[in-house]
Each structure stands twice: as structure tokens, then as C-alpha cells.
Amino acid sequence: MSSFPVPREVFLTKGLGRHKEKLASFEEALRDAKIAKYNLVHVSSIFPPYCKVIPAKKGIEKLKDGQIVHCVLSRNAINENHRLIASSVGLAVPKDKSHYGYISEHHTFGETDEKTGDYAEDLAALMLSTIQGIEFGGETTWDQKEEIWKLSGKIVRAANITQSAIGTEGVWTTTVAAAVFLF
């Protein structure tokens, strides 16, 4: 039986880029997030058991240029003047560290940092709650769900990192938010 590595640490980062070329705008956003010099591999939404959230600066110091890095990445781009965009990654960590949690990615148009970030965080918590046995009625509001999560004691931490920007005429504007895994 083979052994597969499981990430032991994760950090959250975000960035903004602007350039006349769409791809260069994305590169600028990755540079702003301090993750442009790595080969990013997009993965789905599982926060591994026993994984620790660390500051971005500490996580980046552990990486090597050109390294293959696994991440949950949210990205959005626009070339329209005055249009608001946002990218967010939400995180929900279970109280029982031996259990996995969830990371969500969300990108949107016309929503503030706060609204986008809250939605991404709530989405991750919702996914975690469904495997924790926390049930809601069909009419339960987001605020009521948050209170139920807190009272359940099964979700210890929910967080998000969000980048928003307003488009500028004549250039591409790109936002990114990422949860970057370290082995």
C-alpha cells in the first residue's frame, strides 16, 4: 500500500493585478498575492485533518521558486470600467482536528469584500455542517445558520480572505484569493 502526502499547513493570500493583457493581469494578481513564482495546481475543497492555518509570510518562506504548489484558488477578471469584482476563499475548520473541513472558492460581480467573504465563509461552513450532522430547515437564514453552527460546537473556526477591485477602462483587472497548502 502506498502512502500519499497530506498537507500539514495552509496559508491564505490574495492579490490584485491590472494590465492591458488579460494573462498579464492575472500574473500581476499572483505577484501581488506572492504566489506567482510557483507552479500552481488547483485542487478541490477539503481542509485536511490536523492541518494548521499559518500566516502567509511564514508559508511563503517555506516555498522554493518553481515548486509545484497545491491550492484552492478563486479568480475573477474584468475589462469593464467601474464594474466591481471580487474573489474569495472561505474556510471552515471542525472542532475535532482528526476530521476534515472545507474550503470554498467564490467569485462575483457587484458585491463588496464583506458580502463576498461572508458568502464564501458561509458556503464552507455549510459544506462542513452537512457532514457534521447539523441540519437546517429550508427557510433558515444565513445568520440563523451561523448561530446554529456556533451552538453546535462542531465548527471551531470559519474565516475568509477576499480581494475586490473596480474595473478600469482600457485594462484588465484581475482578483485572486487562495488557500495554499504546504506538505
N, C-alpha and C positions, 0 to 999 in steps of 0.2 A: 504494500500500500504506500503510495507516495504522499508526501507532506506538502501542502500548499501554504505559502506565506499569508498571514493575516495582518493587516495594518495595526500598529500599536499606538500610533499618534495621528492626529489630524489637525490642520490649521485652516482657518477661514481667511480669505482675502478677496479684494475687489479692485476694479480698475476702470478707467475711462480713457478712451482714445478718440482722436479726431484726425482725419486725413482725407484728401481728395479721392483716394482709392479705398474701397471697402476693406480689402485684405490688410492694407497698411493700417487702417483704423483699428482693426482687430488686434494687430500686432502691438500697436500703441497701448491699447487697453490691457493686454497681457503684460507689457512692460510696466505699466502703472501698478498692476497687481503684483509685480515682482516674480512672475512665473513664465516669462517669455522665453527664457533660455533653456527650457526643459521640453522634452517630448511628451506632450500631454495625451493620456489615454483616458477617454471618457468612460466612466463606469456608472452603474445604476445607483440605487438609493439606500444601501444598507450601511448603517453605522456599526462597525464591528464590536463584538463583545470585548470588554476590558480596554477599549480604545480610550485614549486620553486627548482632550482638546488642549492644544498648546498655542501660545502666541505666534502669529505669523512670522515675526522676526526670528524667533528661535527655530521654527520649522524650516525657513528658507536657508538658514545657516547650515542645516544638515544635508542639503541637496548639492549635487555636483552638476556643472554645466553639461548639457546634453543628456542627462539622466532621463530614463523613462519614468514618468510620474503619473500615478493614477489619481483621478479627481472626478468629483461631481461638479459640472460646470454649467452655469446659466449664462446665456449670451443674448444680446439684442443689438440691433443696428438700425439706423435710420439716416436718410439723407433729405429729410424734410425740415424746413425752417420752423422753429417754435414748437415742434412736437416733442412731448415728454415721453421718455422711455426709461425702463428700469429692468435690472437683472437682480435676482436674489437667490440665496441658498438658505434654506431653513433646516434646523437640526432639532431632533427630539431624542433625548437620551433616557433610557429606562433606569429606574432606581436600582434594579438588580443588574449589576455590571456584567454578569455572566450571560445576559440576554442581549440580543442585538437591538439597535434602534433604527431610526430612519433619517435620511437626508433628502430634502426635496429641492428641486430647482424650479424656478418660476420666472418668467419674463413677461413684461406687459407694456402697454402703451397708455399714457394719460393718467397714471397713478403715481402718487407720491412715494418716497422712500418708505415712509411709515406704513402706508397701506399695503404696498408690495411686500415688505418684510414681514408684516404681521400675517399676511396670507401664506407666505412660504413657510413660516414657523408653524402656523396652524395646520397646514397640509401635512407637514412631517409628524406633528403630534397626532393628527387624525389617523395617519397610517399606523403609527405605533399603537394607538389606543385600540385599533381593530384586532391586534394580536394579543393585547393585554386583557381582553375581556371587558373593556369599558364600553358600554352601549349607550346610544343616544336615540331619542325619538326623532322622527323625520322633521319636526319643526324646531329642533334645538338650534339656538343662535350660536355664533362663534364665541361670544362672551360666556354663554352658559356652558359650552363645551370646555372652555378654558377652566372655568370654576370646577367642573366635574373632574377634569384631569388633575387639578391641584388636590382636590379632596380624595381622589383615589389613592394618592401616594405612590403610584406606579410610574409616573413620569417625573424624573428628578430635575431635568433641565430642558428648556426649549430656548433656542436662540436663532438669530439670523444675521446675515451680512448682506447688505443691499447697496447697489450703486445705481443712481439715476442721473439723467442728463437731459438737457433740452437741445434738440437738433439745431444746427446752424446751416444757413444757406450756403450751398456750394461745396460742402464737405460731408463725409460720412462721420457719424457719431456712433461709437460702439461702447456698450457697457458690458462688464463681465463680473460675475461673482463665483467663487469656487470654494469647495471643501477639498483640500489637498491631503492625500494620505502618505504617511511615512511608515516604512517597514522596519 
